[in-house]
Amino acid sequence: MSNEVNIIGGGMAGAEAAWQAAIMGVKVTIHEMRPDVKTFAHQTGELAEMVCSNSFRSDDDEQNAVGLLHWEMRRAHGIIINNADKYSLPAGGALAVDRDLFAQGVTKQLKEHPNISIKYAEIEEIPESGNWIIATGPLTSSKLAASIATSSGQDSLAFFDAIAPIIYLDTVDMEKTWFQSRYDKGETEENKKAYLNCPMDKNTYEKFIDNLLKAEKTEFKPGETAGYFDGCLPIEVMAERGRETLRFGPMKPVGLTNPHKDTIKPYAVVQLRQDNALGTLFNIVGFQTKMKYSSQKEVFRMIPGLENADFARLGGIHRNTFINSPTLLDSELKLKTNKHVRFAGQITGVEGYVESAAIGLIAGRLAAAEVLNQDLETPPINTATGALLNHILGGADAKTFQPMNINFGLFPPVEAKTGRKNRPMRYKMYTDRAKENFTDWLKNQLPIK
């Protein structure tokens, strides 16, 4: 049996898996192909680089499942969540970070740990022996993906994912826009003004939709087929589902008051969220797109306040790869056909930075326990981590398996009244139960060194 853990991929899951194994006293090597081998979405060679968004979503650990997952990862000494806290930005009730500082912080912490080494080279095939974790994420290289398919006896599944554009704040017309979080949500005045809002009247909205629908889009290659993940739909795909769809999605006008025209309610509102600590870059929230670059500039400059906007990064679309985990993986995240290989992160069929890191956390601990010749139970199903793990390891129907964010629908039900007005009480019952059980689970974990 190998006396170290090897991890392919230095994203959210790989970084978290390496950290968890290392703090349990096990030697770890991270194999990262960047920056030598580039991807469509990544811009740097840093570990844990964020590409689709700079947000870890809601940080409410009493009423939100992803906020509960944050809470559990903090208790488990997670490197991803702790650096997110360290480099957080104002975002109302959400946890958003400075992308660059966050990735630099994670990379520095991993490099400085005495149990961790990093090798920058592409792994093209599943190794024949050792103790390995494949955490290559949605942009797994084609050669390794082919090796996975050969080893598992099945083709990988896939879906298309999109990223949103980022603009320079100093190119926004502040006479037309204002800072405010929806419903003034946030504990501090800074958080209550975490979003920059661009209002639209009905006529502007209709023209925007017209141009969005007729804009040139990126076309898929012949024979390339895959579905979209609903949590990251391109805005033009949403618009194709109905002209009002965006007004009930990322452009909903509720909970906001335009101080420039406080007697007129906006028909729709585009929100931008701070993307770096300096406050110079803002991303357009929910505006993932597959429009061609020239069309993006034309359409997005129709948004009031963005007529002269300069873009630090335009949006784009890429093909994500994930495996059919309910069929291929055992209860310890091991490939059934190749027991020295575990999978972690988004490639397992979870969706989101936090969810990817959470599966990396468990994979790292399981791999370290194997090196230490110790048994390790996984978290109970009524915790956020356990519910997510259960979903990918058999809770989901293998025939219709698709990427999933954490949500209370993955938890065993609580005995509470149903209905909208009872949701706060019901969600609090979910989170209270999870916290108690996760705390008990941690007590039985191997000691942290």
N, C-alpha and C positions, 0 to 999 in steps of 0.2 A: 504494500500500500504506500502511495506517495506521502511524503512528510511535508508537503506544501500544497497550496491551492493556486492554480493558474486560472486567470480570468481573461477571456477574450472580449475586449470592448471596455472603454473607459468612460461610458456615459453615466447616466443617473444610476442605473442598476449595477453596473460594473464597479463604479466608485464606491457605492454603498456596500456591496458584497465584499470588496477588498478591505474596507475599513472594519466591518464587523468581524471578519476572520482574523484580521491583524490584532484587534483589541482583545481577542480571545487567546492570543499568544501564538498564532500560527503564521508561518512565513507565506507571503503572497507575492505573485508576480502578475502585474497587469500587462496584457499585450494589446496595444492600441495602434491601429494602422495610420491614424492621422498624426502629424500633418503630411507625411509622405504620400499617403493615398487619400485623396480628397473625396468629399461627398458633395452632393448638390446643395445641402442646407447649411453645413458647418462653415464657419468663417475662420476659425483659429485651430490651434493644436492643443488647446486646454482640455483637461478632463471635465466631464459634467457640463459641457457647453449647452446652453439652452438655445433652441432654434425656432420653435413654433410660437412661443409666447414667453413672456417674462413673469408669468403668474403661476403660483401654486394653488390658485383658486381660494375658496373661503377658508378662513382660519377659525371659524366658529366651531368649537369642539363640543357644543351642547345641542346644536340644531342642524348640523351638517356632517355628512358622512366623511367627506374629505378633510374637514377640520378635525374630526375624531382621529383620522389616520395621521394627521400632523401630531396630535397629542401622543399617540402610541409611539411614533418614531422618535419623538423627543425623549420619551422615557427609556427607549432602547439605545440611547446615545448615538442616534443617526447623524452621520456627517452631512448628509444632504439637507436635512431640515435645520440643523444647527447653523450651517452657513447661510441658509435662506433667512433665518432670523437675524444673523449678523449683518447681512447686506440688504436688508429689506428696504422698500420704498413705500411712500404713502399710496394706499390703494383701497381706501374705505375699509370694508370688512374682509378684504382679500389679503393674501400674502404674496406680494410682488417683489422682485429683486432687481438689483443692478446686474445685468447678465455678465458683464466682464469681471466685475469684482467678485461675484459669486463663483464663477468658474476658476478664477485665479486663486481664490481662497481654498476651494476644494483641492485643486491641484497641489498647492503648497503644502497643505496638511497631509496629503497622501505621500508626497515626496519626502517629507520630513519624518515619517513614521519608520522606525528601525526595522519593522517586519515587512515593509512593502518595497518592492522594486518595480520599475516600469521599463518595458521594452517596446520601442516604437517600430513595429513591423507588422505586416499583414499575415494573419494565419489563414491559409487558403483551404485547409482540410481539417476535419475533426481529428485530433490527435488519437493515436492508437492506445495510449495508456496514460495513467496519471489521475489527477483529481482536478477536473476542469469545470468551469462555469462559462457557458456561452451567453454573453450579455451584449450582443452586438446591436440590439435595438432595431428600429424600423428600417434602417438603411444598411442592413447586412450586405456585405460584398457578394457579388454574383457567384464567385468561386466557392466561398464558404456556404452560401445558400444551396448550391448544387450538391455539396458534400453532405449537408444536413438532410436533404431530400433523399440522397442515396442511402444514407445510414438509417433513416427512419422508415424507408420503404414507401414514403408518401411525398407528393409535391407540397411545397409550402403554400399556404394561403396568402392572400395579399389584399390590400385596400389602398386607395389613394388618399393622401393627406396634403393639406395646404398650409402655407404660412402667410401671415399678414404683413403689410408694409409698415415701415418706420419712417417718420418724418422729423425734420429739424424744427424745434419749437420756435426758433427766432424767425421762421418763415410763415408763421401762422398769423392771421389778422385777428388781433385780440379785441378789436372793436366789434367783432361779430360773434365771438366765442366767450365762454366763461368757465371758471373752475367750480365744480360741484360734484359730489358723489350722489348717486340716486338716493332720495329720501334723507340726504345729509347723513348717510351711514358712516360711522367711524367714531372712535373714542376721543380723538383729538381734532382740533380745528384743521390741522394739516391733512388728516385722513378724510375729513368731511369735504375737502376740496381736492380730492385725489385724481379726479377725472376732468379733462378738458372737453367741453361740450360744443358741438356745432349744430345749430338748429336748422330745420328745413320747414318751409311752409308746404302746403299740398301741391302747388304747382311745381316747385323745385323738386319735390320728392318724385312726382310723376315723370318729370324729364330725366331725373337721375336713373330711375328704373328703366326707362326707354333706352337710354344709352348703355346701361349695364347689360341689358339683354342682347343688344345688337353688337356689343364690343367683340373684337377678335379674341378667341380663346386658344389656349394650348391644346393641341390635338394629341391623342394617344397614338402610340405606334400601332401598326397593323397587327391584329391578333392579341393586343394587350388589353386584357379585361380585368376589372376589379371593381368592387363597390367603394363608396365613400364611407368614412366613419361619421356618424351623425353628429358627434360632438365637435367636428372640425370641418363642416361643409363649406365649400366655397360660396361666397355671397351670391354669385350668379346662379348657382344651383338652387339656392334657397329662393331666389327671385323667380326662377322658372316654375316653382311650385305654387306661385300665386303672387300678384303684385303687392299684396298687403303683408306677405310673410315677414319681410324685414322689419316692418313696424311692430311686429309682435315678437321679434327676436332681438338682434343686436342694435336695432335702431328704435327701440320702443321709447316713447317720449315721457313716460310716467316718472313721477318723483323728482322732477326737475323744473326750475323756474328761471327763465332767461332774464337776468337783471337789466339787459338793454331794452327789453320789451316785456316788462313784467305783467302786463295785462293780456298778452297774447300767448296762448299755449302752443308750443311747437307741434307741428304735425308729425315730425319724426326728428330724432336726434342721433347724430354720430358721436361716439365717445372715443377719446384718446387717453391712453394711460402712460404715465411716466415709465421710461424704459432704462434710464441710467441714473446714478446717484447725482450727477451734475444737473439733472433736470433739463438737459439739452435735447434729448431724444424722446419721442413719444410714439407708441404703436397704436394703430387704429383697431380698436377692440372688436373682435368678431369678424374682421374683414379679410379672412383668408380668401385667396383668389387664384384662379387659373387663367386670368386674362393675360394677354401678352403685355410686355412692359410698356410699349407705346400707348396701348389702350388704357392701362392702369393710370398713367399720368393724366390722360384726357378725362377719364371718368371721375377719378378722385378729386381733381381740381374743380369739379362741379359742386363739391361740398362747400357750403358757406364757411368762410374763414380759411379755406385751404386753396383758394384760387391761385396763389403764388407759392405754394408749398414746394420745398425741395425734399427729395427722398434720400434717406441714408441707406435704405434697403427697400426694394420692391418685393411684392409678394410672389409666390410661386407654388408649384405643385410637384409632388414626388411620390414615388411608389413605395409603400411600406410593406415589410414582410413580417408575417407572424406564423407560428405553427399551430396545429390543432392539438393544443395541450391536453384536453380531456382524453384524447386517444393515445397520444405519444408519450406522456409523462407519468411517472409513478407518484406516490404520495410524498416523496422527498425531492421532487422536481427533477428526477433523473430520467434520461431517455431510456425507455423500456428496452430498446434494442442495443443500448450501449451504456451500461451502468456506471461507467466512470465519468459520464458527462451530465451535468445539470444545465438547465436553462433558467434565465432570470430576466426580468424586465419586460419591455414592450413586446419583444419577440414571442413571449408566452401568451399574448392575447389580452394583456391589460392595457388600458389607455390612460395616458397622462404621466407627467413627471413624477408626481408623488406616488402613484400606484407602481410605476416602474421601480422606483427606489425601494418601496416596501417589499416587493418580491426579491429584489437584490439583497435586502437586509436578511430575509429568511434563508435565501440560498447561501449567502456567506456564512451564516451560523451553522447551517446543516453541513456544509463542506468542511468547516473547521472542526465540528464535532466528530466527523468521520476520521480526520487526521488524528485527533486526540483519543480515538477509540471510545467515544462516549455516545450514549443514546440522547437524542434531543427531540422532544415533542414539538410539534408546530402549534401556533396559537389557536385557541378555541374558535369555533366558527362564529360565536356571537361577538367577537372582536372585529374591528375593521380589517386588520391584517388577515385574520383567519377567514373571514367571509370572502375576501378577495382571492385568497389562496384556494379556498374550496371551490369557488366559481370556475377557476381555470383547470382544476384537477378532477373535475367530474360533476360539479354543480350545474354546469351548462350542458346543453344538448350538443354533442359532438357534431351532429349533422348540420346544425345551424350556427355553429360557434362563430362569434364575431367579437372584436375588441370591446372591452367594457370598462367604464369608470367605476369607482367605488360608489355605491348608493345603498340606501337602507333596504331596498328590495332584495339584496343579497344576504341579508341577515335573517336568522330565525325570527318569526313574529313575536311581538310582545303582546301581553294581554291588556289591551287598551281600546277605548272607543275609537272607531274610525270616523272619518269626516274631516273636512278642511279645518274647522275650528278646534279640533282636538290634536292637530298635528304637532304643535309645540310640546304638549305633554308627552305624546307618543315618541317623538324624536329624543326627548330628554330621557325617556325610559331606555331607549336603545343605547344612548351614549353612557348613561350611568352604569348599565349592565356591562358594557364593553370595557369601561375603565376598570371596574372591579376585577373582571376576569383577566384582563391584560396584566394588571398589577400582580395578580396571583401567578400568572404564567411566568413573569419575569423573575419571581422569587425562586423558581426552580431551574433557572438558566445557569449555564456554566459561568464562573466568575470572570469579570472583565479585568484584564491586566494592563 
